[in-house]
């Protein structure tokens, strides 16, 4: 599925992204918390990738919706996330947890746009001073 993005300056169709996120939220597997989450991400080539949360009886190994979306990103050809909408069962915007912010940063970067409860923000605003691959490159293991 695609939203028809042609270039980096094209406007983001937030209504469509939210609709996709709400639809996939309906497929979430949340029998323990009953807290269903759906997410839709616009990729730099116009594709839309989706994810929903998948709980597990071993609570710590549950998968966040964003994890599923990032897996879908890579399994369908890779690329960079341009914009992401994450919603709850009512279709209201959610703020991703810290783990998921890291995933979004790694796969979208500082300019990726995120729909938040407070409106659209860039990842640089949501996750200031983020840690990324460039931080790992600065440290040569041979220096230890």
C-alpha positions in Angstrom: 0.0 0.0 0.0 1.3 3.5 -0.7 0.3 7.1 0.0 1.9 8.3 -3.2 4.7 10.4 -1.7 6.8 11.9 -4.5 9.4 13.9 -2.6 10.5 15.0 0.8 8.5 18.2 0.6 5.1 16.5 -0.1 2.6 17.0 2.7 2.0 14.0 5.0 -1.5 12.5 4.7 -2.0 12.1 8.5 -5.7 11.2 8.2 -4.8 8.1 6.0 -1.9 7.1 8.3 -4.1 7.3 11.3 -6.8 5.3 9.5 -4.2 2.5 8.6 -3.0 2.5 12.2 -6.5 2.3 13.6 -7.3 -0.6 11.2 -4.3 -2.6 12.2 -4.9 -1.9 15.8 -8.0 -4.1 15.4 -5.7 -7.0 14.7 -3.6 -6.6 17.9 -3.3 -9.5 20.3 -3.7 -8.1 23.8 -5.6 -10.7 25.9 -3.7 -9.7 29.1 -3.8 -5.9 29.1 -6.7 -5.4 26.7 -4.6 -2.4 25.5 -4.5 -2.6 21.8 -2.1 -0.5 19.8 -1.7 0.0 16.1 1.0 1.9 14.1 1.4 3.0 10.5 4.6 4.4 9.0 5.2 6.1 5.8 8.4 5.0 4.1 10.5 7.3 1.9 9.5 5.4 -1.2 5.8 5.9 -0.5 5.0 2.5 1.0 3.1 2.2 4.3 4.2 -0.3 6.8 2.0 -1.5 9.7 2.4 -3.0 13.1 0.3 -4.0 16.1 1.2 -5.1 19.6 1.4 -8.8 20.3 1.3 -9.8 24.0 2.6 -13.0 25.5 1.9 -14.8 28.8 5.6 -14.1 29.6 4.8 -10.4 29.8 8.4 -9.2 29.2 8.5 -10.7 25.8 5.5 -8.9 24.4 6.1 -7.0 21.1 5.2 -3.4 20.8 3.4 -2.3 17.7 6.4 -0.2 16.6 8.6 -3.4 16.7 6.2 -5.1 14.3 6.2 -2.0 12.0 10.0 -1.8 11.9 10.1 -5.5 11.1 7.7 -5.0 8.3 9.8 -2.1 7.0 12.9 -4.3 6.7 11.1 -7.4 5.5 9.4 -5.4 2.6 12.5 -3.7 1.3 13.9 -1.4 3.9 14.1 2.4 3.5 13.6 5.2 6.0 10.5 6.1 7.9 9.3 9.6 7.0 6.2 9.8 9.2 4.5 7.6 11.9 1.1 7.5 13.5 0.6 5.3 16.6 -2.9 4.9 18.0 -4.9 3.3 20.9 -8.2 1.4 20.7 -10.1 4.7 20.2 -7.8 5.9 17.4 -6.2 8.5 19.6 -2.5 9.3 19.1 -0.1 7.6 21.5 3.5 8.6 22.5 5.8 5.6 21.9 7.7 4.2 24.9 11.5 4.8 25.1 12.4 1.5 23.5 10.2 2.3 20.6 11.5 5.9 20.3 14.9 4.3 19.8 13.6 2.1 17.1 12.0 5.0 15.3 15.2 7.1 15.7 17.3 4.3 14.1 14.9 3.8 11.2 13.7 7.4 10.6 16.3 9.7 12.1 16.0 13.2 13.6 13.7 14.6 10.9 11.1 11.8 10.9 7.7 13.1 11.9 5.6 11.5 14.6 2.0 12.2 15.4 1.9 12.7 19.2 -0.9 13.5 21.7 0.5 17.1 21.5 0.5 17.2 17.7 3.1 16.4 15.0 6.7 16.5 16.2 10.1 15.5 14.7 12.0 12.7 16.4 14.6 15.3 17.3 11.9 17.0 19.4 10.6 13.8 20.8 14.0 12.1 21.5 16.5 14.9 22.0 20.2 13.9 22.4 19.3 10.4 21.1 21.9 7.7 21.0 22.6 6.2 17.6 25.0 4.3 15.4 27.3 7.3 15.1 27.9 7.1 18.9 29.0 3.5 18.5 31.4 4.4 15.7 33.2 7.0 17.9 34.4 4.2 20.3 37.0 1.8 18.9 36.9 -1.5 20.9 40.7 -1.7 20.6 41.0 1.4 22.9 39.7 -0.6 25.9 
